[in-house]
Amino acid sequence: MVQPARVKLTSTNLLKLGDVCNEILEIGKKSGVKVKGPTPLPVKRLNISTRKSPCGSGTETYEKWEMKMHRRIIDINADDKAIRQLMRLKIPDYVYIELSLT
């Protein structure tokens, strides 16, 4: 039975995210199911500004830090075999995956 599934991937490391997307596409190609994506979503940015000086005296100098969250969506019309392979997929650190069946 073919069931549509949506895979949401989030990571701070763009190279590892691309590797996981390629592995999911290979699973879809090997099992012969229809795959849409990876569709890139807008990058979320977390900006933090902190003072360099621990005390209140002196010049006001700031350090600026930024963290980028890259996101991708892949839609798969998957059967039971393809979903089992997705569940067994080795996910590296800093890549978060969410699989929802619709």
Backbone hydrogen bonds, N-H to C=O, Kabsch-Sander energy under -0.5 kcal/mol:
donor,donor_aa,acceptor,acceptor_aa,energy
3,Q,78,A,-3.3
5,A,76,I,-3.4
6,R,100,S,-2.9
7,V,74,I,-3.1
8,K,6,R,-0.5
8,K,98,E,-3.0
9,L,7,V,-0.5
9,L,72,R,-2.8
10,T,96,Y,-2.4
11,S,70,H,-2.3
12,T,94,Y,-0.8
14,L,12,T,-0.6
17,L,13,N,-1.7
18,G,14,L,-2.0
19,D,15,L,-1.9
20,V,16,K,-2.1
21,C,17,L,-2.1
22,N,18,G,-2.2
23,E,19,D,-1.9
24,I,20,V,-2.2
25,L,21,C,-2.2
26,E,22,N,-2.0
27,I,23,E,-1.9
28,G,24,I,-2.0
29,K,25,L,-2.2
30,K,26,E,-2.7
31,S,27,I,-2.1
32,G,28,G,-0.9
33,V,28,G,-1.7
36,K,75,D,-3.2
39,T,73,I,-3.1
41,L,71,R,-2.1
44,K,69,M,-2.0
46,L,67,M,-2.7
47,N,45,R,-0.6
48,I,65,W,-2.7
50,T,63,E,-2.5
52,K,61,T,-2.5
61,T,59,T,-1.2
63,E,50,T,-3.3
65,W,48,I,-3.2
67,M,46,L,-2.0
69,M,44,K,-3.0
70,H,11,S,-3.0
70,H,68,K,-0.6
71,R,41,L,-0.5
72,R,9,L,-2.3
73,I,39,T,-1.7
74,I,7,V,-2.5
75,D,36,K,-2.5
76,I,5,A,-3.0
77,N,34,K,-2.3
78,A,3,Q,-1.7
78,A,76,I,-1.2
83,I,79,D,-2.1
84,R,80,D,-2.0
85,Q,81,K,-1.8
86,L,82,A,-2.0
87,M,83,I,-2.0
88,R,84,R,-1.4
89,L,86,L,-0.9
91,I,89,L,-0.6
95,V,92,P,-1.2
96,Y,10,T,-3.3
96,Y,94,Y,-0.5
98,E,8,K,-2.2
100,S,6,R,-2.6
100,S,98,E,-0.5
102,T,4,P,-2.2
